Amino acid sequence: MALYPFTTATLTSLTATGVTSSIKVNAQAVTFQVTVSSVGTNVKVRFEGSLDNTNFFNLDDGNQDTTISANGTTGYSLSGTPVEYVRLRLVTITGGTPTVATVVGAL
């Protein structure tokens, strides 16, 4: 028996700059599990949220992008930001031919 209605969803993988498909989460706590393979120097990603699935904004309090410099899986947890939809933006690629795969968990 689950204590909370926690759900997960896999977003589209990115191999070029752009955005994943969005997912409706209607949540106040969201975790992004990001797996990067074939990274050269680094990739920069942005965790985005929306209230209407049209206008998206950076979920980072400092309005910063996140730099990932190595292959592997990392997790990013955000709370206290109620949103209806989330997605991941691949902002820049520096070297290599990376694939960025993302799973989102929401509560």
N, C-alpha and C positions, 0 to 999 in steps of 0.2 A: 504494500500500500504506500503510495507516494504522499509525502507531507505537503507538497506544493505542486501546483500545475506547471511544472517545468517542461518546456518543449525545445526541440532542436530542429534545424533545417540546414541543408547544404545549399550554398549559393553557387552560381556559375563560376567556373575557374577563369582566371584572366591570364593571357599571355602577351597582352599589349596594354598600353595605358587606356583607361576607360573605367566603367562601373559595372558591377555585377547586377544581376536582377535584384529587385528589392523583395523583401519578405515582410508580411504583416506580423508584428509581434505584440502590439498593444501592451507594452511592458514598461517598467521603471528600472529594471536591471537586465542588462544584456552582456553576454560574453561572446567575443569573437575568437575563434580558434583559427589561426592563419598558418598554413603550411606552404613554405616556399621551396621550390627545387630549381636547380640550374641557375642560381643567382650568380652574377658576375661580381661587381663591387657592392651594389645594394639596390634595393627598391624602396620607394616611399609609398605608404598607403594612408588613406584617410577613412576613418569610421564615420559614416554619415547617417543621420536620422531625419525623419520627416513626419509631419502631422497629417499631410494630405496626399502623399505618394507622388507629388509633383515637384515641390520645392524642398530640396535637401540642404542640410547644414552640417558642419563639422561637429561631432559629438565631443571632441577634446575641449576641455575647459579653456585651455590656452590657445585654442584655434591653431594647433600645430599638427603637422603630419608626422607619422611614425616611420622611422627608418629601420629596415631589416637588412642586416649585412651578411647573413649566413643561411645556408639551407637548414630546414628543420621546421618544427612546429612550435609556435608561441601562442600564448593566450593573453587577451586584453579584456579586462572587466570594467564595465561602466555602470554606475548606479546613480539614482537620483535625477535621471533625465527621462521623464515620461515621453515616449514617442509611440507612434502607430506603426511606422515602417523603418527598416534599416537596410543598409547596403554597404559595400566596401568599394572604395575608389582606388585604383592603382594610379598614382600620380606621376611617378617617374621610374624609369629603369636605367641603371648605370651599369652597363656591361652584361654579358651573358644573354641567355634566352630563357628567362625565368617563367615558371608557372606559379601563380598564386591561387591556392585553393582555400576556401573559407567555409567554416561551419559556424552557425549562430545558435546560441542558446539563450532563451529568454524566460523571465519570470515576472 
